[in-house]
Amino acid sequence: MSAMHPCRRSRGRRECFISRTRPAADANLYYDGTGRRPPSARDGPRPKRRCVPSVAKISEISSTSAVSFDDAIRQGVARAAKTLRNVKSAWIKEQQVRVENGRITEYQVNMMVTFVLDT
């Protein structure tokens, strides 16, 4: 059995997935260039991969800063990382400013912090 090119059949002719051109006549190498066929069911059972489910939780926190929104976000994420393990992301839900005498005195962000629970 000859090795096959990693192409699909299209309207009776072979057409290359990658370059969208016809493969060369001697195209008997696999995509990785080794010339060996990939493992199949005939090679025996593959080791089973064990799926470990993970559970993520979301905590809503509020952070304020006198400097900027960016500083408030950094302070909020830093504080959340002290308390929570495996912090993965933060989504900014709201941004507010406090104004006194026509000047911004405080920047506040409400954010949703996502963290993964230990298994």
N, C-alpha and C positions, 0 to 999 in steps of 0.2 A: 504494500500500500504506500503510495507516495504521500509526502507531506503536503498539507494544504496551506495556501496563503491566507492570512487573516482577512479575507474579503467575503463579501456577500454575493449572492447571485442576483442579478438584476436583469430582467427581461432576456434571459437566456445567455447572457454574457457576464463574466466576472468584472466587478468594479471595486476598486480599492476603497475601504472605509476612510483611510487616513488622507491620502492625497487626491482622492476622487479621480484617479487616472487608472487606466488598465495596468495590471501588474506585468512585470516582465515574464517571458516564457519560462525562465528558470527560477521563478519565485517560489522556492520550496522551503524557505526559512520562515520560522515563526516570528512574531513581532519582537521577541526579545533577542533575536538574532542567533540563537543557539542551534537551531535546526532540529531540536528535540521537541516531540509533541508534548503538550501539557498533560498532566495526570488526568486520568479518567476513572470511571467506575470499574473498569477492568483491572485497574492497578490494585484493587483492594479497598477496604473501607478507609475513609479519611478519619482522622481523629476528630471527635466531636468538640465543637467550641461551646463552651459554657457561657451562656448569656447571664451576666450579673445585672439585674435591674437596679437602677438607682432612683432614689426619690429626691426630688428637689422641692424646696419650700421657698416662699416669698415673704419677706418681711418689709413693711412700709416704715420708712424712717424720714425724719425731717432734720435738716441741717441748716445752720445760719452762719453768715460771715459778714464782716464789715468791709471786706476787700472786693469780692466779686462772686459771681455765680460759680465760676470754675473753682475758686477756693472753697466754697461751700460744698461742692460735689466732692472734692478731694478729702475734706475733713469728714464728711459723712461716710464715704467708703472706707477711710482709714479707721474710723471708730467702729463701723460694722465688722471689719476684719479682725478687730481685737476681741469682739464678743462671739462672732460666728466663725465656724471653720468652713472651709471649702467654698468661699464666696466666689461665684462664677461671673455674675454680671449685675449691672444696676441700670434701671430704666428711670429716666427723669419724668415724673408724672406732672409736676407743677413747678413753676418758678414765680416768685413774688418778690417785690421790693417794699421796704417800709420807707416812707417819706416823711420828713419833718422839716418845716420851714422851706419847702421847695427843693430840698436836697435829699438824695438817697442816703439813708443811714444804715440799712441792713439788707442783705441779700438772703433769701430763703429758698431752699429747694426741697420738694417732697419727692422721694425716690422709692422705688420698689427694688429691693436687693434680693437677688436669687442666690441660694446656697444649696449644696447637695448634702444630704444627711449621710452620716457614716453607716456602713453596712456591717 
